[in-house]
Amino acid sequence: MRYLFLISLSFVSFSLLATSEQYVVRTEVSFCKYKEGKSYDDVIKYSKKYEKFLRANGLKYSRSIFVPVIAGNTEHDYVLWGTWPNGEEMYKEYGAYLNDYKNIGSENPGICHTNVAFFNTGALHLRIPFEEYDRVQMVEFRACKFTDNSSWSEILQLAADNEEANIKLGRDGFGVHYLRPYRGFDANTPFDMITMTHYYNRNKRAEATKTWPKIRDYRIENGFGERWKKNVKSCTPWDLYSMEFIYNTNDS
């Protein structure tokens, strides 16, 4: 997919029956190409060097790497995805990076471009035990345009109701995020929101395909489609990426 994104941490909850809290975090995304002779493993090794700096300075930041799997023609080999729990931690980390980090650019195995930031809302989560997570997970993206009269609160309420519906039908093992442009975009940005669906392991992704007719029919019977179309005018087809978690210093 041409664009990826993230956001800021604040608690929002709309349904007493939903089991997960909706939250917002801030995320930066960098689209990168490998330097000649460099690889995926080199990127992870290089990223982990910065983790040491973060922990030594008590900075809260997490990083993952995404790679296009079925995403059409892309101008990047991989995407670096970094997240802060809130705006305060975002600018603390930026300030430390710009002023105190001494290895900027050294031995970097990639050349990155198109750096952007998102407001990343965790809209629904149907979690499974952590020990069942795959190391490399499947993530799907699509870019959407809002209608002229769209309501963000209605979009989030629909996500909470959708979570409740999936629980009723016994579906789990995935989460949905809504990513809205924050920094680095211009007035011609061709979307208002990116929808990201991530699956905790391969079996849950396969299972979701098998159980899709149940949730589709439930949504039709309960007017979910009309509520979505009231707020979202159009979306692109889905693109598939792989995602591997590199580090998280929020426990520092």
NURO-850739 format. One record per residue (C-alpha): x, y, z. Coordinates in steps of 0.5 Angstrom, whole numbers, plus 2048, in hexadecimal, padded with zeros to 3 digits. Example, Ala and Ser with C-alpha at 12.3 -4.5 7.8 and 13.67 -1.06 7.14 Angstrom:
<recs>
8197F7810/81B7FE80E/
</recs>
This chain:
<recs>
800800800/8028077FF/80180A805/80280780D/80080B813/80080C81B/7FD811821/7FC813828/7FA80F82F/7F4811832/7EE80D835/7E880D831/7E2808832/7DB80782F/7D8801831/7D77FE838/7D77F7834/7DE7F8831/7E37F4834/7E97F8832/7EA800833/7EB80482D/7F180882D/7F680D829/7FD80D828/802811824/80680D81E/80B80F819/80C80B813/81280B80E/812808807/819805806/81E802801/8237FD803/82A7FF801/82E7FB7FC/8307F4800/82C7F6806/8267F2808/8207F180D/8247EE812/8297F4812/8237F9813/8217F5819/8287F581C/8297FC81B/8227FE81E/8247FB824/82A7FF825/826805826/82280182B/828801830/82880982F/820809831/821805837/82780983A/82380F839/81C80D83C/81980E835/81280B833/81280882C/810802828/813800821/8107FB81C/8127F9815/80D7F8810/80E7F5809/80A7F5803/8077EE801/8017EF7FC/8017F67FB/8027F87F4/8087FC7F2/80B8007F7/8118047F8/8148017FE/8177FB801/8147FC808/81180080D/813802813/80E804818/80F80781F/80A809824/80980D82A/80480D830/80281482F/80581B82D/80981C833/80D816832/80E81782A/81181E82B/81581C831/81881682C/81981B826/81D82082A/82181A82D/823818826/82481E823/829821829/82C81B82C/82C815827/833814824/83280F81F/82D81281B/82E810814/83480B815/834804812/82C805811/82B7FF80C/825803809/823809806/81D80C808/818811805/811814806/81181480D/80A816810/806815817/7FF813818/7FA81381E/7F980C81F/7F2809822/7F2802825/7EA801823/7E97FA825/7ED7F4827/7EB7ED828/7F27EB82B/7F57E482C/7FA7E1831/8017E5830/8047DE82F/8007DC829/8027E2825/8067E181F/80D7E481F/80B7E7818/8047E9817/8007EB811/7FD7F2811/7F87F580C/7F77FC80A/7F2800806/7F1808805/7EB80B806/7E7811805/7E2814809/7DB817807/7DA81E808/7D681D80E/7DA818811/7DA817819/7E081581C/7DC813822/7D880F81E/7DD80B81B/7E0809821/7D9807824/7D980281E/7DF7FF81F/7DD7FE827/7D77FB824/7DB7F781F/7DF7F4825/7D97F2829/7D67EE822/7DD7EB821/7DD7E8829/7D67E6828/7D77E2822/7DE7DF825/7E37E3821/7E97E5823/7F17E5822/7F17EC81F/7F17F4820/7EF7FA81C/7F280181C/7F0807818/7F680C816/7F5813815/7FA818812/7FE81C817/80481F814/80881E80E/80281E809/7FF824805/7F9826802/7F88217FD/7F981B801/7F48167FE/7F1813804/7EE81580B/7F080F80E/7F380880D/7F0802810/7F57FD813/7F37F6815/7F87F2818/7F87EA81A/7FC7E7820/7FD7E181C/7FC7DD816/7F77D8818/7F37DE81A/7F37E1813/7F17DB810/7EC7DA815/7E97E1814/7E87DF80C/7E47D980E/7E07DD813/7DF7E380F/7D87E180C/7D57E1813/7D77E8815/7D67EB80E/7CF7E980F/7CE7EB816/7D07F2813/7CB7F280E/7C67F0812/7C77F5818/7C97FB813/7D07FC814/7D17FD80C/7CD80380C/7D0806812/7D780580F/7D5808809/7D280E80C/7D981080F/7DE80D80A/7DD80F802/7E280A7FF/7E8805801/7ED8027FC/7EE7FB7FC/7F27F8801/7FA7F7801/7FE7F1805/8047F3809/8087EE80E/80A7F2815/80F7F081A/8107F3821/8177F5822/8177F9829/8127FC82E/815801833/80F803837/8117FE83C/81780283E/
</recs>
